[in-house]
C-alpha cells in the first residue's frame, strides 16, 4: 500500500493539495517506495541510532540500493563494518560524516586517518542539541563544551556571567532516517528504551522524515501521554516487523 504526504508541512510555501482533500496516507509498502522521489546524490542525511541500537537498517539498505552518493551524513557514529551506515562508507558513498564517535568501525577509522573522508567530530551533547535546535527553529546557540579545544577554532566566542561560550549552528538535514518501536497511522511514535537515543532529535530536525517501525497500530492505540514524538514531524512510515536485533558486544556472566 503506497501513499503520499506533504514533504514538509513546516514549509508554508508548499501547498498540500492532497491534505486539503482529506487524503493523508503516510504508510508505504517498503523502504524503497518510502524513499522514492525524495532522495538524491549530494543530500544531507541525519540517521538515528547509537552503535547498533535504534538504527533504521532497512531504510539505510534502501539508500544503498538506490545508488546515490556524495552524501553528508549526520549520525552519532557509523555503526559496524558492513552494517547500516558501514555499508555506505565501504562503498565510498559518503563524502562527509558529522559524528561524535569513530568507534568500532574500522573502515570509518581507516578513511578518516587516510583523509579519504571528511569528518566533523562533534561533542555528543552538542550534536544532540544541534539537531534539537534545528527541529525547534533555533538557528544557533552558545555552549561551553569545546571551549579551549580544537572544537572552538574559528567559532565565535562570547562571555556570559564571566564564562566563555562558543557559538554552534543548528543542523537541518534534507532527509531524516529514524527507527521507532511503534507508530500509529498518523506517525505518532514510541521508542523502546535506549533505542530512543538520537532518533527523536533526528526526526525533528529533518526537512523530510522517514520512519522505520517494528509495530504499526491503529490511530488512538497509543495513549497521548505515551507519545514520545508527535506525528507532525513524520512524513513517511515503513513497517518492518522483522528487524534484526543486533548486539554489538555480547557480555555474559562468568561461571561461579
N, C-alpha and C positions, 0 to 999 in steps of 0.2 A: 504494500500500500504506500504509494508515494504521496507527496504533498507539497504545499507551498506555504511560506510565511514571509512576512516582511524581513528583508535582510538587515535592517537596522531601524527598529521602531523609534530609536532616540534621535534619528536624523529627520528633522522636521521638513526637509526638502523632499523627502521620499513620500509618495502618496500611495498608501497601501489600499489599492482598489479592492483586492480580494477580501481584505479585512472589513471594508465598508459593506461588502456584500454578505458578510457574516460567515465567510469561509476562512477558517483558521485551523489548518492541519499541520502540526509540527512533526508528525511521526513519519519516518522514512523507512523503507523496507530493508535497507542495508547501508553500510558506511559509504560505499561508492555512490549511491544515489544521494545521500545526505550532503556529500561534498561536491556533487555535480554542479557546474556552472558558477561556483564561488571561489574555487582555489586556482591559483596560477603561479608560475615561477616568479621569484622576486618578492613574494609577500613576506610579511612579518607574522609569525605564528607564536602564540603562547600555548603551552601544553601543561596541564596539571599533572600532579604526581610527585612522589618523593622516593627515590630509589626505584623499586618495582611496585610500590604501594599507591593505588589510585591512579594508575597510568591508563589512558584511553588507547589501548593497544590496537583494537580493531580500526579505529579512526586513523592512527598513525600508519598502519599497514595499507589503508586505502590511499593515503597521501603518497606512500612509497609506490604503490601500483599505478598511480596517476602519472608518474614520471616527471613531476615538476622538480625544479632545482633552484639554486641561487637563493636559498631561504635564509632568513634570520629567525632564529628560534629562541624564545624566552622560556626557560624552564629551570627549576632548581638544579637539576643535573641532567645527564643524558642517559640515565639508566645503565643497563648492562650491554656488553658487546653482543651485537646481533639481535637485540630485543628492543622493541619500541624505537625511540629516537636513535638507538645504536645502529639500527638498520640504515637510517637516512645518513648518519655520519659515515658509515663504512662505504656507502655508495657515493660519497662526496656531494650529496645534495644540499648540505648545509654550509653556507659561507661564513655565518657568524652565530656564535652562541652567547646569549646573555644569561649567565648562570651563577650559582653560588658555589658550586662544588664540582670539581672534575671527577672525583670519586673513584669508583672501581672500574670505570670504562677505560680499558687500555688504549683503544683506538682514539678516544677523546683526548687522552693524555698525549698520545703519540703525535696527533695532528697539532695539538697546542704547542708542544715543545719544538716541533719541526716548522712552526709558523705556517702551516698549511690551512689553519683555521683561525679566524679572528675570534677572540674570546674576550668578553667584557665581564670580568669577575666582579660580582656584586654581593655585598654582605646580605645574608639570608633575610634578615628583618627588613632591610632596605628594599630588597627585591619584592617582598610581600607588600610593602607599603607603596612602592611604585605602581604595582598592579591595582591595589585597592584605590589609590588616588585616581588612577586613570578611569576606573569604573565610576568613581564618585564625581568626576568632572573637575578635579583639582589638578591644575597643570604642573605644580611643583610644590616642594616642601623642604624645610630645613631639618637636618638631623645632626646629632653629634657623632654618629657612627662613621668612622673613617677619618675623622679629623686627625691631622698629623701623620697620615699614612699616604701611600701612593694613590689610594682611593680619592683623596682630596685634590689631587693635581689637576689644575685647570678649572676647578669649580669655584663658584662664588662663595665667599665666606662672610658671615655676619656674626655679631656678638649679641646675645640676649642674656640679660641678668648676669653679665660677667663671664659667660661661657661662649666658646666659639662653636658655630654650626656651619655645615656646608649645604649648599643647595643641590637637591636631587630632582630630576624631572620625572614626571609620571610616564607610564607606558600604556599605550593604546594600540594593541596589535590588530592587524587586519582580521585574523582568524583566531578564535579560542577553541581548543580541543579539550574536553572535560570528561572525567569519568565520575559517575554517581551510582549509588546503590539503587535508588528508587526514584521514579518520576511519574507524575500523572500526565494527562494528555495535553495540558497547557504548559508543562515544563517546570512546575514546582518540584524542587529537588530535595532529597535527603541523601547524606553521605554516611558511610559506615566507619565509625571510629577514626583511626588515624588516616584512613584513605581520604578524609576530607582535605587535609594538608593545604596545598596551594590551589585546589580546584575552585572554591568559591571566588577567590580573588581573580583567578584567570578568567572565569566566566563573566564576572562583572566588567573586566577591562576590555574584552574583545568587541570589535565592531560587529562581528558575526560570531555567535557562539553555537557550537555543535556539541551535543552531549551524548555519550555512550552510557547506557544504563543496564543494569542487570535485571531490574524488576520494573515493569510498566503496569501502573494501576489506574483505575478509573478516576476521573475528577471527583474530588471530595474524599477520596480514600486516605489522603494524608491530612491529618488534623492541622489547622492553621498554625497552632503553636509548635508543630513538629517540622515545619518547613525550614530547611537550612538556607535555601536560596529561592527567591520568588521567580516565577516563570517569566516575568518581564525581561529577564536577562537572556533567556534561552530562545533560540530561533529554530533549531532543528534537533530532533531526537532519534537515536538509533537504539533499538532494543537488542542487546547482546546477552542472552540469559546463560550462555555457556563460556563466560570469560575464564581464562586461565588464572588460577590463583597462585602466583609465583612467590617463592621465598628466597630472599637474597642470601641470607645466612641461616642455615638450619642449626639450631642450638638445642641440645638435649641434655638432660640431667645425667651426670655420671653415675655409675653404679655405686651402691653403698659399699 
